[in-house]
Amino acid sequence: MIVGLAQCSHPQKYIVFPRGCYRCIVVGSSETALSRRRQALEQVDSELSSGNERAALSLVKDLQGKAGGLRCFGAARQVPQRLYTLDELKLNGINAASLLSPTDATLGSIERNLQIAGVSGGVVAWRALDLSSQQLFYISLGLLFLWTLDLVSFNGGIGSLVLDTIGHTFSQRYHNRVVQHEAGHFLVAYLVGILPRGYTLSSLEALQKEGSLNIQAGSAFVDFEFLEEVNAGKVSATMLNRFSCIALAGVATEYLLYGYAEGGLDDISKLDGLVKSLGFTQKKADSQVRWSVLNTILLLRRHEVARSKLAEAMSKGESVGSCVQWVLVCHGMVTLTVVVSFLCGHSPIFKGTPIGWIHYFLTFGAWDYLLRFVEFVFGSKGTDAVLSVEGFCCDRPNPLLQIIYLVILGSTYFITVKSSFVYIPGYYIGEVHKYMSFGAVMIGVLLFLLTSFCDPGTVNAKNVSQYVSAYPYDDIIYSEKECPTCKIPKPARSKHCSICNRCVARFDHHCGWMNNCIGEKNTKYFMAFLLWHFLLCLYGAVAIGFILAGRWLVGTYNTQILLLVFFALISLLLAGFFAYHLNLCLTNTTTNEKFKWREYTSLQKKISEAKASAAALKAGMSNTELERPAMSKWRGLWRRSEAKAESIVAKRNMYDKGNFRNISEIVFPLSSRQAFLKPYHKSE
């Protein structure tokens, strides 16, 4: 239930504010570390304790977008607002009738059992104590007076206190429902930008904190802006949307977890009363409620882990600040899981695990499901349209990834300047780094432009003789033949790129980020690009580390720490990619040839196994004697699985001429040397 914004109940009607609710916002940080977030939220807590909600909300809003601010606060992605039909809700797995018709079966059952027990106890006492009818009448009259007194004076607070206490004591199911209900209110309010003020989970807890019988369990929020609009008789669409989602968050949470709701009937009644007071027609009211139901359900589904951890923290009585911290921690854990799954999920050790499933979904499944959905909704024309967009983005030259690279580079540098340059010069870092960083970024952009727009080594009728002379055929993975597309002789080590529609000498791969092939003439720029960006990210990580260390800000400034982790991760990825291509350069092999040699060795292995099987069968051995024991996935991960294949490549790769000559061939391409500038004749 919620107070002020909706005075929703589970099934009660009011909320209290526990003091000190923001003082444990930073979980796991060092006791001696100066935490800006902790200090800011302690100040928020102080303002709330003194009843100055405006100042508290102003502080929180001031923290948004700044180091130490609250991530995700008011940053919920919401569905477009329009009139949704009941069938559309059902397609999203929502039965509006079940969700919007809560029945408090647990407390109702407890109340009926107490009534039965009371009547039975009265009968037993009457028989055991031999009470007269007059005495029984006076006792009944006294009980009726107490019940009326509670109903009139305390709004039924004593009865609700008794029922709620019995429910929490003897029904773990009821207790869990209340916790999950309030966690839903709390989380959705935080996501839509309403500051939580406190929470209680039982009537007894509310009585202990406030000393009043008519205050019961629920969640409180800083809602003066909403109340001002209500009093003015004009509620904005944004505020109404927030109110609607928060009001329905409790019943939506119960519906998602249990398939139906018990608490929250008063929440729905308050929402219904509000839309009627605003003069909404029935159609407009239905539109508002249906949109709120769909939006709230989707928010809760997207943040299921955060809601679960939040409920766990609330059940332990942790402060509001601690609960907010759980939202942030879960957000980070989900992000880490997705990144690890995307980068490492293809490994054999993750086969059949959630990491492997997420990797498949991210790399193949999501696209497949999208195509199926588009075909189901729009038919074959919709699928053709999506595939045409895919063809434009992936199968044709286009600057999309180049633009994305420039946006990432520019936005990262801008965020770094805005958040970190204010601390330069510092104790460990000088002012010169402001200018060095800009120069380093510009060099990175220059290498990007050189790699993107330099000719990779296009083979055509005019220069084909140079490339044929420069790269002889090895008659293993390359043999003399003609390119069926270009209708010219196909030099060894070249490949026809289907995206660029041209033959490229010493073809390595087509790089979407460069919108260009990586070949003989621009491999040196590509290697310089990888090396420089690795050093650039490493430089950024070290520089920000010095900034944090110099100001004792470790564990405090989220923006700087986020940049530090980002630079460190990207530098590791670039280091691995650069090391892979450096190894190719040192052995004078390309990525294309790597796959060709893998296919060659695989074919040779199959031929050898076939010969061995034929020889074994000829010798009279059974098939079971030929079977090999299965290898552990872990052993397969760490073994040198490609050692044999690499030895074959090293022995038979006629293009490997030693590290020095191989590197010089990258820097000074063979086709540009005078020794190879001679005409080519097919008879040669």
Disulfide bonds with the S-S distance in Angstrom:
none
